[in-house]
């Protein structure tokens, strides 16, 4: 790692093979961080326990997302890549932080507030179905960030609160025990767009409207051809700025082809079927080699385990030092 670089931390929950919305909105920007930051990436397998209760599924999805990141170009020699559950210092820090975290702060967490609102709308008790894991989720997230002295955490604008709460918790600790913890900042890239799914809504597994990045060629083509468009004929002008199909196309086509397609949109003379066919070919070309690497990694999980074990070893050189600093500050360790 280059000296003097700030630390960036990205946590990714294991939730199955990603789609192109995940790739454009989270994975590609996260991988780009390694150019400018000392970059840490972790698989948030213990965070996933708030929703995933099938141990076999959790293990499978953890391998899947690890293989995806490695296949798409994450270099474990240039960055630190580890499994959350392999860094025990995080969980001791979680309890220490919980002792300075105001309950009122956790009451304002979006996930908790949303569940309470759903319960109240349905006539159920406000905390019906709310686990302590869900309620204290922001404290564990703060520990993930603070245990590596992260300066920045890349998030979407809708996730800004996660980092702001981590900063609030760190400030509460520092007010009590001195200047011990690094205060993180959210890193928000306004250029990262929300990707529209095949039905016109935001691309999301919960809507069933995704285009998986490693879909087989035939499936990928079928999904792309299902992308919802308006009824304008090929000869009619179209607005590339508001067309979701063009929006996806522009992320994958070379700049000269994007410019040419934009001109054809504005002038008229291109049909949506033609754009979809070209987009499907671009996606197949972009992800063919990563898909092969992904399949090879999933067939050799010992290789993934070795990468994550080495990443945890490197991470713990930092996390152990941070925890020692915290323990000394609170009086647990001389």
C-alpha positions in Angstrom: 0.0 0.0 0.0 1.3 3.5 -0.8 2.0 5.6 2.2 0.0 8.8 2.7 -3.1 7.6 1.0 -6.4 7.9 2.8 -8.3 4.7 3.7 -11.5 3.8 1.8 -13.8 1.0 3.1 -16.5 -0.8 1.1 -18.7 -3.4 2.7 -20.8 -5.7 0.5 -23.6 -7.9 1.7 -23.7 -11.4 0.2 -26.9 -11.5 -1.7 -26.4 -13.7 -4.8 -24.9 -13.0 -8.2 -25.2 -9.2 -8.9 -27.0 -7.6 -11.8 -25.9 -4.7 -14.0 -27.4 -2.2 -11.7 -25.2 -3.5 -8.9 -22.2 -3.4 -11.2 -22.7 0.2 -12.4 -24.0 1.6 -9.1 -21.7 -0.1 -6.6 -19.1 -2.6 -7.9 -17.4 -0.7 -10.6 -17.1 2.5 -8.6 -15.9 0.5 -5.6 -13.2 -1.2 -7.6 -12.1 2.2 -9.0 -11.2 3.3 -5.4 -8.0 1.3 -5.5 -6.5 3.9 -7.8 -6.7 6.8 -5.2 -7.1 5.1 -1.8 -5.7 2.5 0.4 -8.7 0.3 -0.3 -10.4 -2.2 2.0 -13.3 -4.5 0.9 -15.2 -6.8 3.2 -18.0 -9.3 2.8 -20.6 -8.4 5.4 -21.7 -12.0 6.2 -22.6 -11.2 9.8 -24.7 -8.2 8.7 -26.6 -10.7 6.5 -27.8 -12.6 9.5 -30.5 -10.0 10.0 -32.3 -11.4 7.0 -30.7 -14.7 5.9 -31.5 -17.6 8.2 -30.4 -20.4 5.9 -26.7 -21.2 6.7 -26.2 -23.1 3.5 -27.5 -20.1 1.5 -25.4 -17.6 3.4 -22.2 -19.6 2.7 -23.1 -20.0 -1.0 -23.9 -16.3 -1.4 -20.7 -15.3 0.4 -18.6 -17.4 -2.1 -20.6 -16.0 -5.0 -20.0 -12.3 -4.2 -16.3 -13.0 -3.5 -16.0 -14.8 -6.8 -17.8 -11.9 -8.6 -15.5 -9.3 -7.2 -12.4 -11.2 -8.0 -13.7 -12.1 -11.5 -14.4 -8.4 -12.2 -10.9 -7.3 -11.4 -10.4 -6.9 -7.6 -6.7 -7.5 -7.1 -6.2 -9.0 -3.6 -2.5 -8.0 -3.8 -3.3 -4.3 -4.2 -6.2 -4.1 -1.8 -7.3 -5.8 1.5 -10.2 -8.2 0.8 -11.7 -10.1 3.7 -14.7 -11.7 5.3 -16.3 -9.7 8.1 -16.6 -12.7 10.4 -12.9 -13.4 10.1 -12.0 -10.1 11.9 -13.1 -10.6 15.6 -11.9 -7.2 16.6 -14.9 -5.7 14.9 -17.3 -7.4 17.3 -15.5 -6.4 20.5 -15.5 -2.8 19.2 -19.2 -3.1 18.5 -20.0 -3.6 22.2 -17.6 -0.9 23.3 -19.2 1.5 20.9 -22.7 0.5 22.0 -21.8 1.8 25.5 -21.5 5.3 24.1 -24.2 5.2 21.5 -27.5 7.0 22.4 -30.6 4.9 22.0 -32.2 7.9 20.4 -29.7 7.7 17.6 -30.6 4.1 16.8 -34.3 5.1 16.9 -33.7 7.3 13.9 -32.1 4.7 11.7 -34.0 4.3 8.4 -34.3 0.5 8.5 -35.7 0.5 12.0 -38.0 3.5 11.3 -39.3 1.8 8.2 -40.2 -1.4 10.0 -41.9 0.5 12.8 -43.9 2.4 10.2 -44.9 -0.8 8.4 -46.0 -2.3 11.7 -48.1 0.7 12.7 -49.7 0.9 9.3 -50.7 -2.8 9.6 -52.0 -2.4 13.2 -49.2 -4.4 14.7 -47.1 -3.5 17.8 -44.3 -1.0 16.7 -41.5 -3.4 17.4 -43.1 -6.5 16.0 -40.5 -8.6 14.3 -37.7 -6.2 15.1 -34.6 -8.1 16.2 -31.7 -6.6 18.2 -29.6 -7.4 15.2 -31.7 -5.1 13.0 -31.9 -2.4 15.7 -28.2 -2.3 16.5 -27.2 -2.8 12.9 -25.8 0.8 12.8 -23.4 0.1 15.7 -21.9 -2.9 13.9 -21.6 -0.9 10.7 -19.8 1.8 12.7 -17.4 -0.8 14.1 -16.7 -2.1 10.5 -15.7 1.4 9.5 -13.9 2.6 12.6 -11.9 -0.6 13.1 -9.8 0.1 10.0 -9.4 3.9 10.6 -11.4 4.5 7.4 -11.5 8.1 6.2 -14.1 7.6 3.5 -16.9 5.2 2.8 -18.4 5.2 -0.7 -22.2 5.1 -0.5 -25.3 6.1 -2.5 -27.0 9.3 -1.5 -29.8 7.1 0.1 -27.2 5.5 2.4 -25.5 8.6 3.6 -27.1 8.1 7.1 -25.1 4.9 7.6 -21.8 6.8 7.5 -23.1 9.9 9.4 -24.2 7.6 12.2 -20.8 6.0 12.3 -19.3 9.5 12.6 -21.7 10.4 15.4 -20.8 7.3 17.3 -17.1 8.0 16.9 -17.6 11.6 18.0 -19.4 10.4 21.1 -16.6 8.0 21.9 -13.9 10.7 21.4 -15.8 13.2 23.6 -15.5 10.7 26.4 -12.1 9.1 25.9 -10.1 11.6 23.8 -9.0 11.7 20.1 -9.0 7.9 19.6 -11.1 7.1 16.5 -10.8 8.4 13.0 -14.0 10.3 11.9 -15.2 8.9 8.5 -16.9 10.8 5.7 -19.4 9.5 3.1 -18.0 9.5 -0.4 -20.9 10.1 -2.8 -20.4 10.1 -6.5 -23.2 12.1 -8.1 -22.4 10.6 -11.5 -23.4 7.1 -10.3 -26.9 6.7 -11.8 -29.8 4.6 -10.7 -30.2 1.9 -13.3 -33.7 1.1 -14.6 -34.8 -2.5 -14.8 -36.5 -4.3 -17.6 -39.9 -3.1 -16.4 -39.1 0.6 -16.1 -38.7 0.6 -12.3 -35.4 0.7 -10.5 -33.4 -2.5 -11.1 -33.8 -4.6 -8.0 -34.0 -8.3 -7.2 -37.1 -7.6 -5.1 -38.9 -6.4 -8.3 -37.7 -9.4 -10.4 -36.6 -7.0 -13.1 -32.8 -7.5 -13.2 -30.3 -8.4 -15.8 -27.7 -10.6 -14.1 -24.2 -9.8 -15.2 -23.2 -13.5 -15.6 -26.4 -14.6 -17.3 -26.0 -17.1 -20.1 -26.0 -15.4 -23.5 -29.5 -16.6 -24.5 -31.0 -15.5 -21.2 -29.2 -12.2 -21.3 -30.5 -11.5 -24.8 -34.1 -12.4 -23.8 -33.9 -10.1 -20.7 -32.5 -7.2 -22.7 -35.2 -7.6 -25.4 -37.8 -7.3 -22.6 -36.7 -3.8 -21.5 -39.7 -1.6 -21.6 -39.7 1.2 -24.1 -42.3 3.6 -25.5 -44.2 3.1 -28.8 -42.3 5.5 -31.0 -41.4 4.1 -34.4 -37.8 3.9 -35.7 -38.1 7.0 -37.9 -39.3 9.2 -35.0 -36.8 11.3 -32.9 -36.3 10.1 -29.3 -34.8 11.8 -26.3 -31.6 10.0 -25.2 -31.6 12.0 -21.9 -34.8 10.4 -20.7 -34.6 7.0 -22.4 -33.7 4.2 -19.9 -32.5 1.9 -22.7 -30.1 4.5 -24.0 -29.0 5.1 -20.4 -27.8 1.5 -20.0 -26.3 1.5 -23.5 -24.2 4.6 -22.7 -22.5 2.8 -19.8 -21.2 -0.1 -21.9 -20.7 1.2 -25.5 -17.4 3.0 -26.5 -17.7 6.8 -26.5 -17.7 7.1 -30.3 -20.6 4.6 -30.5 -22.5 6.4 -27.7 -22.2 9.7 -29.6 -23.3 8.1 -32.9 -26.3 6.5 -31.2 -27.2 9.7 -29.5 -27.3 11.5 -32.9 -29.5 8.8 -34.3 -31.9 9.1 -31.4 -32.2 12.9 -31.8 -32.5 12.8 -35.6 -34.6 9.7 -35.8 -33.8 6.5 -37.7 -33.1 3.9 -35.1 -35.5 1.4 -33.6 -35.4 0.1 -30.0 -35.0 -3.5 -31.2 -31.7 -2.5 -32.9 -30.5 -0.8 -29.7 -31.4 -3.8 -27.6 -29.6 -6.2 -30.0 -26.5 -4.0 -29.8 -26.7 -3.7 -26.1 -27.0 -7.5 -25.6 -23.9 -7.9 -27.7 -22.0 -5.3 -25.7 -23.0 -7.0 -22.4 -22.0 -10.4 -23.7 -18.6 -9.0 -24.8 -18.1 -7.1 -21.5 -18.8 -10.0 -19.2 -17.6 -13.1 -21.2 -14.2 -13.3 -19.7 -15.3 -12.3 -16.1 -18.0 -14.9 -16.3 -15.4 -17.6 -17.2 -13.2 -16.5 -14.3 -16.2 -16.5 -12.0 -17.1 -20.0 -13.0 -13.5 -21.2 -12.4 -13.4 -19.6 -9.0 -16.7 -21.1 -8.0 -15.3 -24.5 -9.0 -12.3 -24.0 -6.8 -13.5 -22.5 -3.5 -10.3 -23.3 -1.7 -8.8 -20.5 -3.8 -11.4 -18.1 -2.6 -10.9 -19.2 1.0 -7.1 -18.6 0.6 -7.6 -15.1 -0.7 -10.0 -14.2 2.1 -7.8 -15.7 4.8 -4.8 -13.7 3.6 -7.0 -10.6 3.4 -8.2 -11.2 7.0 -4.6 -11.6 8.1 -3.6 -8.2 6.6 -6.8 -6.5 7.9 -6.0 -7.7 11.4 -2.6 -6.0 11.4 -4.7 -2.8 11.4 -7.8 -3.8 13.4 -5.7 -5.3 16.3 -3.9 -2.0 16.6 -7.1 0.1 16.6 -8.7 -2.2 19.1 -5.6 -2.0 21.4 -5.9 1.8 21.2 -9.6 1.7 22.1 -9.0 -0.8 24.9 -6.3 1.4 26.5 -8.5 4.4 26.2 -11.4 2.9 28.1 -9.2 1.3 30.7 -9.6 -2.4 29.7 -5.9 -2.8 28.8 -2.9 -1.0 30.4 
